[in-house]
Amino acid sequence: STVNARLLSSESRVHCPGSFTLERIVTETTEVKKSKFVALAAPVDSVDEAMFFFKEAGDPKASHNCWAYKVRQQYRFTDDGEPGGTAGQPILKALESSGYDCVAVLVIRYFGGTELGRGGLARAYGNAAAAALALGKQRELLVLQKVRLRAPYSASGLLYKLAKDAGGIEVDERYETDALVLEFLVPDSNLAALEENTQHATKGEATYELID
């Protein structure tokens, strides 16, 4: 599906600093008094990606599409028509309890005909989210730093190779009169090696700058 293709393609580039995120999208279905709760949890790179996930994975024909996300210090949740505090907040609590960061959780409810009450709803949504998160595998989040590399055009191919070998993710490319300027997000642990290799391989022709 579109949502799986987009989010799964981003798994190797989630770069918000923290501890762990999900390795991939996970889903679990639970049932409470004939109401079906379909929980989906996904690694996300940003708030925009979380919102894309909710839009694409949600079911407009369902009774409710309730969700929560946590991306670094940013978080948000919604009850989508359920009584206040009975859906989005329990989902967020389950997410926070899991220890994951940079994750979005969507719980889709298909009403089964029996009212669950406020306490029942809160437990159902929280348990559904927790069940999906429990299925996930942890992947350590990378702490990436932005680096600017500048070199004559004759060394441009080498510059790309050095950055890619260091695990760099290209974020900008600029052509100047006599030089190519590239900006990459590079794992913190690879910065020292990239700086040394850049100077050595280009015989000092390239410049390396760490951008705050």
Backbone as CSV, one residue per row, in Angstrom:
resi,resn,N_x,N_y,N_z,CA_x,CA_y,CA_z,C_x,C_y,C_z
1,SER,0.833,-1.189,0.000,0.000,0.000,0.000,0.872,1.246,0.000
2,THR,0.262,2.396,-0.281,1.017,3.653,-0.315,1.652,3.962,1.018
3,VAL,0.876,3.798,2.109,1.424,4.148,3.411,2.591,3.252,3.775
4,ASN,2.497,1.950,3.487,3.598,1.049,3.777,4.819,1.378,2.937
5,ALA,4.613,1.668,1.658,5.736,1.980,0.782,6.478,3.216,1.256
6,ARG,5.734,4.252,1.602,6.390,5.495,2.006,7.095,5.347,3.352
7,LEU,6.400,4.761,4.331,6.989,4.681,5.661,8.077,3.632,5.739
8,LEU,7.916,2.507,5.072,8.955,1.496,5.106,10.211,1.973,4.403
9,SER,10.053,2.812,3.378,11.229,3.338,2.699,11.996,4.298,3.585
10,SER,11.364,4.802,4.637,12.020,5.765,5.515,12.668,5.110,6.722
11,GLU,12.551,3.783,6.847,13.050,3.131,8.047,14.535,3.371,8.267
12,SER,15.320,3.419,7.188,16.756,3.574,7.350,17.166,5.020,7.559
13,ARG,16.208,5.952,7.537,16.604,7.348,7.642,15.957,8.083,8.809
14,VAL,15.279,7.354,9.687,14.737,8.025,10.869,15.906,8.587,11.655
15,HIS,15.920,9.863,11.913,17.116,10.464,12.498,16.828,11.373,13.680
16,CYS,15.658,11.231,14.344,15.471,12.040,15.526,16.232,11.394,16.682
17,PRO,17.023,12.175,17.420,17.837,11.600,18.474,16.981,11.079,19.618
18,GLY,17.375,9.969,20.177,16.639,9.372,21.272,17.209,8.013,21.573
19,SER,16.372,7.037,21.901,16.870,5.713,22.214,16.484,4.716,21.133
20,PHE,15.190,4.332,21.101,14.771,3.322,20.144,13.480,3.729,19.452
21,THR,13.356,3.275,18.211,12.102,3.385,17.487,11.708,1.990,17.025
22,LEU,10.616,1.865,16.319,10.210,0.578,15.765,11.026,0.257,14.523
23,GLU,11.261,-1.021,14.315,11.975,-1.444,13.115,11.099,-1.274,11.880
24,ARG,9.796,-1.552,12.024,8.868,-1.433,10.893,7.442,-1.298,11.436
25,ILE,6.503,-1.120,10.531,5.096,-1.021,10.915,4.611,-2.347,11.491
26,VAL,3.869,-2.258,12.588,3.281,-3.462,13.185,1.785,-3.221,13.376
27,THR,1.026,-4.310,13.400,-0.420,-4.188,13.587,-0.942,-5.350,14.409
28,GLU,-1.980,-5.089,15.182,-2.608,-6.117,15.998,-4.087,-5.789,16.130
29,THR,-4.922,-6.829,16.136,-6.364,-6.650,16.262,-6.845,-7.286,17.560
30,THR,-7.635,-6.535,18.322,-8.234,-7.060,19.548,-9.745,-6.846,19.479
31,GLU,-10.469,-7.569,20.307,-11.924,-7.435,20.322,-12.421,-7.327,21.760
32,VAL,-13.289,-6.360,22.002,-13.885,-6.165,23.322,-15.385,-5.994,23.141
33,LYS,-16.160,-6.940,23.658,-17.625,-6.895,23.561,-18.099,-6.600,22.140
34,LYS,-17.533,-7.345,21.210,-17.868,-7.301,19.783,-17.381,-6.045,19.048
35,SER,-16.763,-5.101,19.768,-16.106,-3.980,19.084,-14.698,-4.426,18.701
36,LYS,-14.335,-4.188,17.456,-13.014,-4.580,16.979,-12.094,-3.365,16.994
37,PHE,-10.898,-3.542,17.542,-9.894,-2.480,17.619,-8.668,-2.920,16.824
38,VAL,-8.391,-2.201,15.747,-7.239,-2.502,14.899,-6.177,-1.447,15.186
39,ALA,-5.071,-1.880,15.770,-3.994,-0.949,16.144,-2.829,-1.096,15.181
40,LEU,-2.339,0.038,14.707,-1.168,0.072,13.830,-0.155,1.040,14.428
41,ALA,1.096,0.638,14.466,2.168,1.499,14.979,3.276,1.566,13.945
42,ALA,3.798,2.757,13.719,4.791,2.948,12.659,5.918,3.863,13.107
43,PRO,7.146,3.595,12.643,8.242,4.542,12.873,8.036,5.757,11.975
44,VAL,8.226,6.948,12.513,8.049,8.163,11.717,9.240,9.087,11.921
45,ASP,9.514,9.863,10.899,10.674,10.746,10.901,10.325,12.153,11.344
46,SER,9.030,12.479,11.369,8.622,13.847,11.676,7.129,13.862,11.988
47,VAL,6.652,15.007,12.460,5.220,15.163,12.704,4.455,15.050,11.389
48,ASP,4.988,15.626,10.322,4.322,15.540,9.019,4.147,14.090,8.583
49,GLU,5.161,13.269,8.836,5.067,11.874,8.436,4.056,11.129,9.303
50,ALA,3.968,11.505,10.578,2.958,10.902,11.451,1.558,11.217,10.931
51,MET,1.336,12.468,10.546,0.024,12.859,10.053,-0.294,12.173,8.722
52,PHE,0.718,11.988,7.890,0.522,11.257,6.633,0.091,9.823,6.940
53,PHE,0.741,9.206,7.910,0.406,7.838,8.308,-1.047,7.737,8.752
54,PHE,-1.480,8.661,9.600,-2.866,8.617,10.086,-3.860,8.788,8.937
55,LYS,-3.539,9.675,8.017,-4.439,9.941,6.893,-4.545,8.733,5.969
56,GLU,-3.404,8.123,5.676,-3.392,7.030,4.703,-3.841,5.702,5.302
57,ALA,-3.549,5.467,6.572,-3.864,4.171,7.183,-5.248,4.142,7.819
58,GLY,-5.815,5.306,8.084,-7.132,5.359,8.708,-8.238,4.856,7.785
59,ASP,-9.334,4.437,8.406,-10.480,3.931,7.646,-11.671,4.861,7.868
60,PRO,-12.033,5.636,6.854,-13.153,6.580,7.013,-14.490,5.886,7.274
61,LYS,-14.586,4.594,6.996,-15.825,3.856,7.234,-15.913,3.323,8.658
62,ALA,-14.807,3.418,9.408,-14.796,2.916,10.777,-15.548,3.868,11.703
63,SER,-15.885,3.384,12.896,-16.577,4.228,13.873,-15.681,5.357,14.354
64,HIS,-14.407,5.045,14.619,-13.462,6.043,15.134,-12.050,5.696,14.674
65,ASN,-11.272,6.739,14.376,-9.855,6.602,14.080,-9.106,7.454,15.104
66,CYS,-8.635,6.832,16.162,-7.989,7.554,17.259,-6.485,7.319,17.204
67,TRP,-5.719,8.312,17.569,-4.276,8.174,17.407,-3.478,9.018,18.388
68,ALA,-2.181,8.729,18.406,-1.224,9.524,19.178,0.143,9.360,18.528
69,TYR,0.958,10.381,18.661,2.347,10.258,18.203,3.290,10.881,19.221
70,LYS,4.537,10.452,19.164,5.618,11.036,19.963,6.831,11.139,19.060
71,VAL,7.248,12.362,18.802,8.407,12.635,17.957,9.307,13.609,18.715
72,ARG,10.351,13.073,19.314,11.228,13.850,20.196,10.392,14.473,21.315
73,GLN,10.398,15.797,21.433,9.631,16.458,22.487,8.214,16.803,22.057
74,GLN,7.844,16.441,20.862,6.514,16.764,20.357,5.586,15.555,20.480
75,TYR,4.377,15.803,20.948,3.385,14.740,21.026,1.994,15.336,20.852
76,ARG,1.086,14.476,20.440,-0.292,14.918,20.224,-1.172,13.681,20.163
77,PHE,-2.441,13.841,20.489,-3.374,12.722,20.401,-4.768,13.248,20.094
78,THR,-5.645,12.345,19.639,-7.031,12.719,19.371,-7.960,11.578,19.735
79,ASP,-9.171,11.939,20.183,-10.193,10.952,20.533,-11.150,10.677,19.376
80,ASP,-11.115,11.492,18.349,-11.941,11.319,17.150,-13.396,10.956,17.469
81,GLY,-14.005,11.737,18.331,-15.421,11.531,18.613,-15.730,10.665,19.815
82,GLU,-14.752,9.945,20.317,-14.965,9.199,21.556,-14.994,10.200,22.716
83,PRO,-15.581,9.836,23.872,-15.570,10.754,25.021,-14.149,11.203,25.368
84,GLY,-14.020,12.472,25.720,-12.705,13.044,25.985,-11.885,12.236,26.983
85,GLY,-10.629,11.962,26.623,-9.721,11.259,27.511,-9.840,9.746,27.486
86,THR,-10.704,9.190,26.623,-10.917,7.735,26.632,-10.179,7.000,25.516
87,ALA,-9.544,7.718,24.603,-8.931,7.040,23.458,-7.504,7.521,23.184
88,GLY,-7.383,8.778,22.725,-6.061,9.278,22.365,-5.076,9.272,23.516
89,GLN,-5.523,9.697,24.687,-4.614,9.757,25.832,-4.153,8.367,26.277
90,PRO,-5.043,7.368,26.374,-4.565,6.015,26.683,-3.588,5.467,25.630
91,ILE,-3.802,5.818,24.370,-2.868,5.395,23.322,-1.501,6.027,23.571
92,LEU,-1.489,7.326,23.880,-0.228,8.012,24.146,0.473,7.421,25.372
93,LYS,-0.288,7.105,26.396,0.308,6.510,27.603,0.955,5.170,27.284
94,ALA,0.302,4.382,26.441,0.882,3.095,26.040,2.167,3.310,25.259
95,LEU,2.174,4.326,24.404,3.363,4.644,23.624,4.498,5.087,24.536
96,GLU,4.202,5.972,25.480,5.238,6.442,26.398,5.764,5.294,27.263
97,SER,4.883,4.404,27.691,5.296,3.269,28.519,6.182,2.291,27.759
98,SER,6.013,2.248,26.439,6.797,1.312,25.625,8.263,1.712,25.528
99,GLY,8.551,3.000,25.754,9.923,3.483,25.640,10.327,3.881,24.242
100,TYR,9.425,3.718,23.278,9.750,4.084,21.899,9.683,5.591,21.699
101,ASP,10.483,6.085,20.758,10.404,7.476,20.325,10.223,7.477,18.817
102,CYS,9.753,8.584,18.289,9.541,8.732,16.847,8.627,7.624,16.318
103,VAL,7.459,7.516,16.966,6.482,6.489,16.610,5.081,7.100,16.597
104,ALA,4.262,6.653,15.654,2.857,7.039,15.572,2.007,5.789,15.748
105,VAL,0.938,5.911,16.543,0.052,4.770,16.790,-1.383,5.169,16.438
106,LEU,-2.002,4.373,15.594,-3.388,4.566,15.184,-4.212,3.374,15.656
107,VAL,-5.335,3.651,16.318,-6.248,2.568,16.710,-7.605,2.845,16.065
108,ILE,-8.018,1.935,15.200,-9.270,2.054,14.463,-10.318,1.187,15.162
109,ARG,-11.456,1.791,15.506,-12.513,1.037,16.184,-13.705,0.809,15.265
110,TYR,-14.159,-0.423,15.243,-15.389,-0.796,14.548,-16.393,-1.184,15.632
111,PHE,-17.393,-0.342,15.818,-18.347,-0.507,16.914,-19.124,-1.817,16.789
112,GLY,-19.222,-2.529,17.917,-19.888,-3.831,17.890,-21.284,-3.844,18.454
113,GLY,-21.806,-2.661,18.835,-23.181,-2.597,19.308,-23.339,-2.477,20.805
114,THR,-22.253,-2.654,21.565,-22.327,-2.577,23.023,-21.462,-1.424,23.532
115,GLU,-22.051,-0.526,24.313,-21.292,0.579,24.897,-20.301,0.021,25.920
116,LEU,-19.101,0.582,25.935,-18.054,0.091,26.834,-17.879,0.947,28.079
117,GLY,-18.452,2.166,28.081,-18.251,3.055,29.207,-16.871,3.712,29.131
118,ARG,-16.693,4.783,29.887,-15.428,5.530,29.801,-14.234,4.664,30.201
119,GLY,-14.368,3.962,31.321,-13.264,3.115,31.767,-12.978,1.984,30.793
120,GLY,-14.028,1.391,30.264,-13.860,0.307,29.306,-13.200,0.772,28.018
121,LEU,-13.598,1.954,27.576,-12.983,2.511,26.366,-11.509,2.783,26.566
122,ALA,-11.173,3.419,27.671,-9.773,3.749,27.961,-8.918,2.482,28.002
123,ARG,-9.425,1.441,28.648,-8.672,0.188,28.712,-8.544,-0.441,27.332
124,ALA,-9.640,-0.410,26.563,-9.627,-1.038,25.240,-8.632,-0.360,24.308
125,TYR,-8.643,0.975,24.287,-7.717,1.693,23.398,-6.270,1.544,23.874
126,GLY,-6.074,1.659,25.186,-4.719,1.523,25.712,-4.156,0.132,25.490
127,ASN,-4.978,-0.880,25.737,-4.530,-2.260,25.549,-4.268,-2.576,24.084
128,ALA,-5.092,-2.030,23.199,-4.900,-2.267,21.768,-3.568,-1.687,21.303
129,ALA,-3.293,-0.455,21.725,-2.024,0.176,21.360,-0.843,-0.601,21.931
130,ALA,-0.947,-0.988,23.202,0.138,-1.722,23.850,0.391,-3.061,23.171
131,ALA,-0.687,-3.723,22.738,-0.544,-5.022,22.082,0.221,-4.908,20.769
132,ALA,-0.070,-3.864,19.998,0.652,-3.661,18.736,2.116,-3.333,19.005
133,LEU,2.357,-2.432,19.953,3.733,-2.029,20.261,4.562,-3.197,20.784
134,ALA,3.909,-4.107,21.492,4.621,-5.264,22.045,5.120,-6.201,20.950
135,LEU,4.499,-6.129,19.774,4.912,-6.982,18.658,6.134,-6.428,17.933
136,GLY,6.425,-5.150,18.146,7.494,-4.503,17.396,8.882,-4.901,17.866
137,LYS,9.827,-4.758,16.965,11.235,-4.951,17.290,11.901,-3.592,17.386
138,GLN,12.817,-3.463,18.336,13.493,-2.189,18.555,14.585,-1.957,17.522
139,ARG,14.728,-0.713,17.140,15.859,-0.292,16.307,16.413,0.991,16.893
140,GLU,17.707,0.988,17.121,18.323,2.150,17.751,18.237,3.358,16.832
141,LEU,17.865,4.480,17.418,17.797,5.725,16.647,19.191,6.294,16.459
142,LEU,19.426,6.763,15.276,20.705,7.409,14.995,20.645,8.880,15.387
143,VAL,21.770,9.367,15.907,21.922,10.802,16.126,22.756,11.317,14.960
144,LEU,22.128,12.095,14.090,22.790,12.584,12.890,23.168,14.050,13.026
145,GLN,24.298,14.387,12.438,24.772,15.764,12.397,24.840,16.224,10.943
146,LYS,24.558,17.495,10.727,24.626,18.020,9.361,26.051,18.475,9.058
147,VAL,26.553,18.027,7.916,27.920,18.334,7.491,27.881,18.980,6.113
148,ARG,28.700,19.998,5.931,28.828,20.643,4.615,30.207,20.325,4.041
149,LEU,30.223,19.760,2.846,31.460,19.439,2.151,31.557,20.291,0.886
150,ARG,32.726,20.850,0.660,32.938,21.716,-0.502,34.217,21.282,-1.200
151,ALA,34.154,21.077,-2.512,35.329,20.621,-3.252,35.225,21.041,-4.706
152,PRO,36.359,21.098,-5.405,36.330,21.384,-6.845,35.524,20.316,-7.573
153,TYR,34.988,20.667,-8.722,34.167,19.721,-9.473,34.925,18.447,-9.821
154,SER,36.236,18.558,-9.977,37.039,17.384,-10.328,36.997,16.324,-9.224
155,ALA,36.653,16.727,-7.998,36.622,15.788,-6.874,35.193,15.458,-6.442
156,SER,34.217,15.867,-7.252,32.824,15.708,-6.830,32.423,14.236,-6.651
157,GLY,32.865,13.380,-7.571,32.544,11.962,-7.451,33.104,11.359,-6.176
158,LEU,34.306,11.747,-5.841,34.952,11.265,-4.623,34.220,11.775,-3.385
159,LEU,33.750,13.002,-3.460,33.034,13.605,-2.333,31.754,12.826,-2.029
160,TYR,31.018,12.487,-3.072,29.802,11.695,-2.895,30.121,10.344,-2.252
161,LYS,31.179,9.698,-2.751,31.530,8.370,-2.249,31.913,8.424,-0.768
162,LEU,32.702,9.426,-0.396,33.127,9.546,0.998,31.925,9.725,1.923
163,ALA,30.996,10.591,1.494,29.818,10.854,2.318,28.927,9.620,2.423
164,LYS,28.726,8.926,1.321,27.889,7.723,1.329,28.532,6.624,2.166
165,ASP,29.844,6.477,2.053,30.548,5.460,2.838,30.428,5.720,4.335
166,ALA,30.250,6.996,4.698,30.101,7.367,6.103,28.649,7.273,6.564
167,GLY,27.778,6.742,5.701,26.363,6.618,6.058,25.589,7.904,5.884
168,GLY,26.104,8.817,5.069,25.487,10.119,4.891,24.196,10.073,4.090
169,ILE,23.278,10.952,4.448,22.014,11.129,3.734,22.028,12.529,3.137
170,GLU,22.000,12.635,1.821,22.106,13.942,1.174,20.852,14.783,1.431
171,VAL,21.066,16.039,1.833,19.938,16.931,2.078,19.997,18.191,1.218
172,ASP,21.179,18.475,0.633,21.273,19.675,-0.207,22.465,19.541,-1.146
173,GLU,22.343,20.188,-2.305,23.402,20.193,-3.309,23.406,21.563,-3.963
174,ARG,24.562,22.168,-4.016,24.644,23.525,-4.566,25.872,23.652,-5.471
175,TYR,25.674,24.289,-6.599,26.760,24.478,-7.556,27.248,25.922,-7.505
176,GLU,28.526,26.088,-7.198,29.136,27.408,-7.209,30.029,27.528,-8.434
177,THR,30.619,28.684,-8.612,31.429,28.926,-9.808,32.539,27.910,-9.982
178,ASP,33.226,27.603,-8.899,34.378,26.713,-9.011,34.315,25.509,-8.073
179,ALA,33.153,25.259,-7.503,33.084,24.161,-6.538,31.670,23.607,-6.398
180,LEU,31.610,22.370,-5.935,30.358,21.719,-5.594,30.230,21.721,-4.073
181,VAL,29.063,22.120,-3.571,28.813,22.148,-2.130,27.696,21.157,-1.816
182,LEU,28.006,20.205,-0.946,27.041,19.175,-0.567,26.793,19.228,0.927
183,GLU,25.547,18.990,1.316,25.218,18.878,2.730,24.608,17.503,2.974
184,PHE,25.112,16.841,4.004,24.678,15.498,4.356,24.357,15.422,5.836
185,LEU,23.430,14.530,6.190,23.235,14.132,7.575,24.055,12.872,7.782
186,VAL,24.963,12.925,8.758,25.919,11.835,8.968,25.846,11.351,10.407
187,PRO,25.849,10.021,10.640,25.868,9.516,12.014,27.013,10.112,12.806
188,ASP,26.704,10.536,14.016,27.680,11.190,14.878,28.964,10.369,15.019
189,SER,28.824,9.064,15.077,29.987,8.195,15.288,30.929,8.150,14.085
190,ASN,30.467,8.630,12.923,31.285,8.571,11.703,31.903,9.911,11.324
191,LEU,31.663,10.946,12.124,32.117,12.287,11.752,33.632,12.404,11.667
192,ALA,34.327,11.910,12.672,35.787,12.051,12.708,36.428,11.367,11.514
193,ALA,35.959,10.160,11.187,36.511,9.424,10.052,36.220,10.147,8.741
194,LEU,35.022,10.716,8.604,34.680,11.437,7.379,35.582,12.652,7.202
195,GLU,35.808,13.394,8.270,36.677,14.571,8.170,38.095,14.178,7.756
196,GLU,38.630,13.142,8.387,39.989,12.696,8.066,40.082,12.168,6.644
197,ASN,39.108,11.347,6.248,39.136,10.764,4.905,38.961,11.815,3.824
198,THR,38.135,12.827,4.110,37.928,13.903,3.135,39.224,14.657,2.865
199,GLN,39.930,15.002,3.921,41.189,15.725,3.766,42.241,14.872,3.071
200,HIS,42.314,13.616,3.457,43.338,12.719,2.895,43.052,12.407,1.431
201,ALA,41.826,12.026,1.111,41.494,11.573,-0.237,41.545,12.699,-1.262
202,THR,41.229,13.919,-0.838,41.219,15.043,-1.784,42.495,15.871,-1.694
203,LYS,43.457,15.394,-0.887,44.743,16.091,-0.708,44.536,17.548,-0.272
204,GLY,43.567,17.720,0.606,43.335,19.042,1.170,42.514,19.975,0.307
205,GLU,42.031,19.503,-0.849,41.254,20.369,-1.738,39.836,20.602,-1.228
206,ALA,39.318,19.659,-0.458,37.954,19.766,0.045,37.935,20.379,1.436
207,THR,36.840,21.056,1.740,36.660,21.594,3.088,35.502,20.863,3.754
208,TYR,35.611,20.728,5.062,34.628,20.004,5.870,34.153,20.957,6.943
209,GLU,32.826,21.075,7.064,32.260,21.989,8.066,31.069,21.330,8.753
210,LEU,31.099,21.338,10.079,29.985,20.820,10.858,28.995,21.952,11.069
211,ILE,27.712,21.721,10.716,26.700,22.771,10.803,25.835,22.542,12.026
212,ASP,25.670,23.570,12.820,24.843,23.457,14.023,23.376,23.379,13.633
